[in-house]
Every structure is written in C-alpha cells, then in structure tokens.
C-alpha cells in the first residue's frame, strides 16, 4: 500500500508544478503586455495561497509518514513560503508589479526547478514501491501493514456526509 502514498505525493507534486508554471506564464504574459497588472494580480493571487497550503500539506505528509529525507528537502521551501506569508509579502501588489517582476520570475523559476527535481525523486520512489508491491513475496494484505493515520483518513472519507 506504500505505492498509494507515493501516488498521492506524485499528484500533489504535479499540482504544485502546474501552479508554478501557470504563475510563470502569467508573469511572461505581463512582460509581453498580454495582461494588465490588475489581471495578473487577480490571477496570481488566486493561486498563491492554495499553492502554499498544498506545499505545507506535502511537507507535513512527509513528516507524518516518516520519510525524513524527503521532509527535510521540502522544509526549506515551506519555510520560505511561511516567511513570505507571515510578512504579508506573498500576494502580488498591482501598483508594484513591474518593480518586483524580475524577482518574482526568478523565485518561480527556482521553485519550478525544485519541483522538477522533486518530481524525479517522487516518480522514482513510486516506481520502486509499485515494483515492490507487484513482486512482494507474501501476497496477503494484512491490515497491520496499513498505517493507522491512513486507516483513519480512509474511514473518515467513507463516512456519509
């Protein structure tokens, strides 16, 4: 069942990369004068906080599942996001967008590079866990192999609303 966890990490990483690419495209459109500053700010500000929350969940999920190396890798960008959020510098200001354009592009490119490297790590671990699940010697699925927090999460998801 470890492959399910890595599949969740894979999907989360894809969403983070998509949000980052969307922000880079918006910044490039502003630079090419396809967007005005107000449209850019409204589009990017709608994506920034969900991206921060998704990255925080990504980091916490690595911590809870005991993947310490991956947790430590995601901790630095999570700290950067938290620092920007607490200083209230995470949103794009319409009046200062051209002044911070290059810095925002560099930050997004750096984050995209991080997510691409992390994508390779996650997809490698996903492949290894699928191979281990397929070629596992004992084919019985014991309930003791499933971590308690995943059982709780699945139980809560199965409850009718």
Backbone as CSV, one residue per row, in Angstrom:
resi,resn,N_x,N_y,N_z,CA_x,CA_y,CA_z,C_x,C_y,C_z
1,UNK,0.810,-1.202,0.000,0.000,0.000,0.000,0.854,1.267,0.000
2,UNK,2.156,1.098,0.064,3.013,2.278,0.047,2.935,3.004,-1.293
3,UNK,2.631,2.276,-2.340,2.538,2.901,-3.656,1.402,3.913,-3.714
4,UNK,0.355,3.705,-2.921,-0.753,4.665,-2.895,-0.266,5.999,-2.336
5,UNK,0.548,5.922,-1.297,1.105,7.137,-0.706,1.982,7.878,-1.708
6,UNK,2.816,7.142,-2.433,3.676,7.788,-3.426,2.869,8.314,-4.608
7,UNK,1.743,7.673,-4.900,0.857,8.190,-5.934,0.239,9.515,-5.494
8,UNK,-0.118,9.616,-4.220,-0.633,10.880,-3.679,0.443,11.958,-3.762
9,UNK,1.678,11.612,-3.394,2.785,12.572,-3.497,2.999,13.000,-4.950
10,UNK,2.881,12.057,-5.865,3.045,12.343,-7.291,1.995,13.348,-7.768
11,UNK,0.746,13.125,-7.400,-0.334,14.030,-7.806,-0.146,15.409,-7.182
12,UNK,0.254,15.441,-5.904,0.488,16.731,-5.247,1.622,17.488,-5.929
13,UNK,2.671,16.771,-6.296,3.802,17.411,-6.964,3.397,17.927,-8.341
14,UNK,2.568,17.174,-9.056,2.078,17.654,-10.352,1.263,18.931,-10.188
15,UNK,0.421,18.989,-9.161,-0.372,20.191,-8.920,0.513,21.387,-8.581
16,UNK,1.553,21.157,-7.786,2.476,22.243,-7.449,3.220,22.735,-8.688
17,UNK,3.646,21.807,-9.538,4.330,22.215,-10.764,3.382,22.971,-11.691
18,UNK,2.139,22.529,-11.782,1.167,23.206,-12.643,0.886,24.619,-12.143
19,UNK,0.756,24.789,-10.832,0.520,26.127,-10.273,1.706,27.042,-10.549
20,UNK,2.907,26.498,-10.426,4.102,27.297,-10.660,4.246,27.665,-12.133
21,UNK,3.966,26.737,-13.021,4.032,27.031,-14.455,2.983,28.070,-14.831
22,UNK,1.790,27.967,-14.248,0.737,28.949,-14.502,1.189,30.348,-14.080
23,UNK,1.837,30.445,-12.928,2.321,31.746,-12.460,3.412,32.285,-13.372
24,UNK,4.297,31.418,-13.841,5.340,31.864,-14.774,4.741,32.340,-16.095
25,UNK,3.725,31.653,-16.570,3.063,32.077,-17.808,2.392,33.431,-17.614
26,UNK,1.754,33.626,-16.470,1.121,34.927,-16.190,2.165,36.041,-16.157
27,UNK,3.304,35.788,-15.530,4.362,36.804,-15.480,4.916,37.089,-16.875
28,UNK,5.075,36.049,-17.690,5.553,36.255,-19.060,4.521,37.015,-19.887
29,UNK,3.243,36.751,-19.656,2.194,37.488,-20.369,2.180,38.959,-19.977
30,UNK,2.449,39.249,-18.723,2.532,40.652,-18.302,3.721,41.331,-18.970
31,UNK,4.828,40.619,-19.024,6.032,41.180,-19.634,5.828,41.430,-21.135
32,UNK,5.059,40.569,-21.787,4.786,40.737,-23.215,3.576,41.629,-23.464
33,UNK,3.006,42.162,-22.425,1.874,43.088,-22.484,0.588,42.428,-22.993
34,UNK,0.420,41.139,-22.682,-0.843,40.464,-22.970,-1.815,40.594,-21.803
35,UNK,-1.282,40.850,-20.622,-2.088,41.049,-19.415,-1.797,42.422,-18.846
36,UNK,-2.784,43.009,-18.215,-2.509,44.235,-17.476,-2.215,43.856,-16.022
37,UNK,-1.630,44.764,-15.248,-1.236,44.421,-13.874,-2.396,43.959,-12.990
38,UNK,-3.572,44.516,-13.199,-4.718,44.118,-12.379,-5.105,42.660,-12.641
39,UNK,-5.145,42.259,-13.920,-5.473,40.873,-14.262,-4.422,39.916,-13.729
40,UNK,-3.151,40.310,-13.837,-2.081,39.468,-13.319,-2.230,39.268,-11.824
41,UNK,-2.460,40.357,-11.106,-2.579,40.255,-9.652,-3.768,39.391,-9.254
42,UNK,-4.881,39.552,-9.927,-6.054,38.752,-9.557,-5.853,37.277,-9.886
43,UNK,-5.206,36.975,-11.003,-4.968,35.575,-11.376,-3.939,34.910,-10.459
44,UNK,-2.835,35.620,-10.210,-1.783,35.003,-9.402,-2.155,34.928,-7.929
45,UNK,-2.828,35.932,-7.418,-3.202,35.911,-6.007,-4.205,34.806,-5.705
46,UNK,-4.964,34.398,-6.705,-5.903,33.296,-6.506,-5.195,31.947,-6.409
47,UNK,-3.962,31.869,-6.887,-3.234,30.604,-6.921,-2.200,30.504,-5.801
48,UNK,-1.728,31.623,-5.289,-0.596,31.618,-4.366,-0.923,30.922,-3.050
49,UNK,-2.010,31.294,-2.402,-2.336,30.697,-1.100,-2.635,29.199,-1.227
50,UNK,-3.412,28.742,-2.223,-3.570,27.284,-2.360,-2.249,26.560,-2.617
51,UNK,-1.340,27.202,-3.349,-0.028,26.587,-3.565,0.722,26.456,-2.245
52,UNK,0.691,27.493,-1.421,1.358,27.437,-0.124,0.750,26.349,0.753
53,UNK,-0.568,26.250,0.759,-1.241,25.230,1.570,-0.920,23.825,1.069
54,UNK,-0.899,23.641,-0.238,-0.580,22.332,-0.798,0.860,21.945,-0.489
55,UNK,1.771,22.900,-0.574,3.161,22.593,-0.247,3.307,22.289,1.244
56,UNK,2.582,23.009,2.092,2.604,22.711,3.523,2.065,21.324,3.816
57,UNK,0.985,20.936,3.141,0.440,19.586,3.315,1.425,18.538,2.808
58,UNK,2.103,18.846,1.722,3.136,17.980,1.152,4.228,17.729,2.190
59,UNK,4.692,18.796,2.810,5.757,18.719,3.809,5.290,17.948,5.049
60,UNK,4.104,18.262,5.537,3.585,17.606,6.741,3.320,16.129,6.480
61,UNK,2.857,15.791,5.293,2.607,14.393,4.963,3.904,13.591,4.949
62,UNK,4.982,14.182,4.482,6.274,13.503,4.559,6.708,13.321,6.008
63,UNK,6.447,14.304,6.844,6.804,14.205,8.260,6.006,13.106,8.946
64,UNK,4.708,13.075,8.714,3.834,12.108,9.378,4.126,10.685,8.924
65,UNK,4.472,10.516,7.657,4.725,9.171,7.148,6.143,8.684,7.416
66,UNK,6.980,9.525,7.977,8.321,9.095,8.359,9.340,9.103,7.241
67,UNK,9.098,9.816,6.192,10.083,9.962,5.113,10.928,11.197,5.425
68,UNK,11.930,11.012,6.259,12.680,12.130,6.843,13.485,12.892,5.803
69,UNK,14.126,12.182,4.895,14.938,12.856,3.883,14.070,13.743,2.995
70,UNK,12.943,13.204,2.561,12.038,13.991,1.718,11.445,15.155,2.505
71,UNK,11.164,14.925,3.777,10.650,16.008,4.622,11.667,17.136,4.730
72,UNK,12.923,16.781,4.953,13.955,17.812,5.073,14.155,18.561,3.755
73,UNK,13.981,17.869,2.630,14.091,18.555,1.340,12.961,19.560,1.133
74,UNK,11.763,19.226,1.594,10.625,20.129,1.394,10.523,21.194,2.471
75,UNK,11.324,21.073,3.512,11.219,22.011,4.629,11.687,23.419,4.254
76,UNK,12.753,23.537,3.476,13.273,24.859,3.117,12.280,25.674,2.276
77,UNK,11.689,25.117,1.214,10.665,25.902,0.502,9.430,26.183,1.358
78,UNK,9.081,25.265,2.253,7.937,25.513,3.143,8.253,26.662,4.095
79,UNK,9.493,26.728,4.560,9.904,27.842,5.418,9.858,29.159,4.641
80,UNK,10.323,29.133,3.398,10.285,30.330,2.550,8.847,30.803,2.339
81,UNK,7.955,29.852,2.067,6.543,30.203,1.879,5.937,30.765,3.159
82,UNK,6.231,30.138,4.288,5.685,30.612,5.566,6.231,31.990,5.914
83,UNK,7.513,32.209,5.631,8.126,33.510,5.912,7.475,34.608,5.071
84,UNK,7.256,34.333,3.790,6.588,35.321,2.928,5.146,35.553,3.366
85,UNK,4.462,34.495,3.774,3.064,34.631,4.180,2.943,35.431,5.470
86,UNK,3.803,35.153,6.433,3.731,35.855,7.715,4.148,37.315,7.588
87,UNK,5.025,37.625,6.641,5.433,39.012,6.405,4.453,39.731,5.475
88,UNK,3.409,39.040,5.048,2.385,39.574,4.141,2.997,40.070,2.820
89,UNK,3.995,39.333,2.347,4.623,39.652,1.070,4.314,38.590,0.019
90,UNK,3.344,37.744,0.290,3.061,36.632,-0.614,2.164,37.024,-1.782
91,UNK,1.377,38.080,-1.641,0.464,38.487,-2.705,1.118,39.516,-3.626
92,UNK,0.695,39.517,-4.870,1.208,40.457,-5.858,0.421,41.758,-5.735
93,UNK,1.139,42.865,-5.579,0.504,44.178,-5.494,0.432,44.782,-6.894
94,UNK,-0.729,45.304,-7.233,-0.949,45.859,-8.577,-0.025,47.040,-8.840
95,UNK,0.203,47.850,-7.827,0.983,49.071,-8.036,2.483,48.813,-8.119
96,UNK,2.946,47.684,-7.602,4.383,47.403,-7.583,4.769,46.208,-8.443
97,UNK,3.880,45.771,-9.312,4.124,44.538,-10.041,5.316,44.646,-10.992
98,UNK,5.513,45.788,-11.625,6.640,45.917,-12.553,7.969,46.048,-11.817
99,UNK,7.930,46.550,-10.600,9.154,46.680,-9.814,9.663,45.311,-9.343
100,UNK,8.748,44.395,-9.037,9.136,43.089,-8.496,9.041,41.970,-9.534
101,UNK,8.853,42.319,-10.789,8.637,41.315,-11.830,9.813,40.353,-11.962
102,UNK,11.030,40.876,-12.052,12.195,40.004,-12.223,12.432,39.127,-11.002
103,UNK,12.259,39.681,-9.814,12.444,38.887,-8.598,11.395,37.781,-8.502
104,UNK,10.168,38.090,-8.868,9.103,37.077,-8.836,9.368,35.973,-9.858
105,UNK,9.837,36.348,-11.046,10.148,35.342,-12.058,11.283,34.435,-11.599
106,UNK,12.323,35.022,-10.999,13.443,34.209,-10.516,13.004,33.259,-9.411
107,UNK,12.162,33.742,-8.508,11.672,32.885,-7.424,10.835,31.734,-7.980
108,UNK,9.988,32.022,-8.964,9.144,30.977,-9.553,9.983,29.969,-10.343
109,UNK,11.008,30.444,-11.032,11.883,29.534,-11.778,12.653,28.636,-10.820
110,UNK,13.125,29.189,-9.712,13.825,28.387,-8.715,12.890,27.326,-8.127
111,UNK,11.662,27.734,-7.792,10.702,26.780,-7.240,10.334,25.711,-8.262
112,UNK,10.211,26.095,-9.525,9.908,25.111,-10.556,11.056,24.111,-10.702
113,UNK,12.288,24.592,-10.646,13.433,23.687,-10.677,13.419,22.720,-9.506
114,UNK,13.083,23.231,-8.326,12.976,22.368,-7.152,11.891,21.316,-7.354
115,UNK,10.735,21.733,-7.864,9.634,20.789,-8.063,9.962,19.755,-9.134
116,UNK,10.745,20.125,-10.129,11.140,19.161,-11.160,12.094,18.125,-10.578
117,UNK,13.068,18.565,-9.797,13.973,17.621,-9.135,13.179,16.714,-8.200
118,UNK,12.267,17.308,-7.471,11.451,16.538,-6.548,10.523,15.585,-7.304
119,UNK,10.072,15.985,-8.479,9.244,15.124,-9.323,10.004,13.855,-9.695
120,UNK,11.275,14.009,-10.038,12.098,12.848,-10.386,12.239,11.928,-9.177
121,UNK,12.478,12.505,-7.998,12.600,11.685,-6.793,11.301,10.954,-6.476
122,UNK,10.190,11.645,-6.572,8.902,11.035,-6.235,8.524,9.956,-7.242
123,UNK,8.745,10.212,-8.519,8.369,9.200,-9.513,9.285,7.980,-9.411
124,UNK,10.535,8.181,-9.011,11.432,7.051,-8.793,10.952,6.208,-7.623
125,UNK,10.604,6.870,-6.524,10.096,6.141,-5.359,8.765,5.465,-5.668
126,UNK,7.924,6.101,-6.476,6.653,5.496,-6.879,6.910,4.226,-7.684
127,UNK,7.846,4.286,-8.609,8.162,3.108,-9.424,8.704,1.973,-8.561
128,UNK,9.607,2.302,-7.627,10.151,1.270,-6.747,9.075,0.657,-5.863
129,UNK,8.171,1.475,-5.355,7.130,0.925,-4.481,6.127,0.081,-5.267
130,UNK,5.834,0.448,-6.521,4.953,-0.387,-7.345,5.628,-1.713,-7.659
131,UNK,6.911,-1.668,-7.989,7.645,-2.906,-8.269,7.689,-3.785,-7.031
132,UNK,7.930,-3.196,-5.866,7.938,-3.973,-4.627,6.567,-4.554,-4.324
133,UNK,5.502,-3.825,-4.619,4.151,-4.336,-4.368,3.813,-5.484,-5.315
134,UNK,4.278,-5.396,-6.555,3.981,-6.450,-7.522,4.770,-7.711,-7.210
135,UNK,6.028,-7.555,-6.868,6.886,-8.713,-6.640,7.057,-9.041,-5.166
136,UNK,6.095,-8.652,-4.358,6.155,-8.958,-2.933,5.963,-10.459,-2.740
137,UNK,6.740,-11.038,-1.818,6.694,-12.481,-1.622,5.399,-12.934,-0.953
138,UNK,4.942,-12.211,0.047,3.691,-12.598,0.702,2.550,-11.782,0.106
139,UNK,1.628,-12.474,-0.521,0.573,-11.805,-1.264,-0.621,-11.409,-0.411
140,UNK,-0.639,-11.819,0.852,-1.778,-11.448,1.685,-1.653,-9.994,2.122
141,UNK,-2.765,-9.298,2.162,-2.788,-7.896,2.566,-3.226,-7.828,4.020
142,UNK,-2.285,-7.766,4.903,-2.610,-7.691,6.328,-2.986,-6.264,6.684
143,UNK,-3.987,-6.133,7.540,-4.435,-4.803,7.949,-3.369,-4.112,8.799
144,UNK,-2.455,-4.888,9.360,-1.411,-4.288,10.190,-0.365,-3.570,9.355
145,UNK,-0.327,-3.821,8.050,0.643,-3.138,7.198,0.223,-1.715,6.867
146,UNK,-1.068,-1.408,7.018,-1.572,-0.079,6.707,-1.382,0.810,7.929
147,UNK,-0.725,1.955,7.800,-0.531,2.844,8.951,-1.865,3.331,9.508
148,UNK,-1.888,3.596,10.804,-3.125,3.973,11.496,-3.715,5.266,10.963
149,UNK,-2.874,6.227,10.569,-3.398,7.512,10.114,-4.061,7.386,8.751
150,UNK,-3.564,6.480,7.903,-4.229,6.254,6.625,-5.550,5.524,6.818
151,UNK,-5.587,4.570,7.776,-6.854,3.894,8.063,-7.880,4.891,8.571
152,UNK,-7.450,5.815,9.435,-8.359,6.830,9.955,-8.848,7.739,8.831
153,UNK,-7.943,8.131,7.951,-8.319,9.004,6.842,-9.315,8.312,5.916
154,UNK,-9.041,7.033,5.587,-9.969,6.299,4.726,-11.321,6.110,5.406
155,UNK,-11.318,5.882,6.718,-12.581,5.716,7.444,-13.379,7.018,7.438
156,UNK,-12.691,8.141,7.618,-13.385,9.425,7.597,-13.917,9.755,6.207
157,UNK,-13.189,9.371,5.181,-13.639,9.624,3.815,-14.824,8.741,3.439
158,UNK,-14.921,7.559,4.046,-16.002,6.635,3.715,-17.310,6.991,4.411
159,UNK,-17.235,7.856,5.425,-18.447,8.228,6.160,-19.354,9.070,5.268
160,UNK,-20.674,8.804,5.329,-21.592,9.627,4.524,-21.695,11.032,5.086
161,UNK,-21.907,11.965,4.188,-21.977,13.364,4.618,-23.380,13.837,4.641
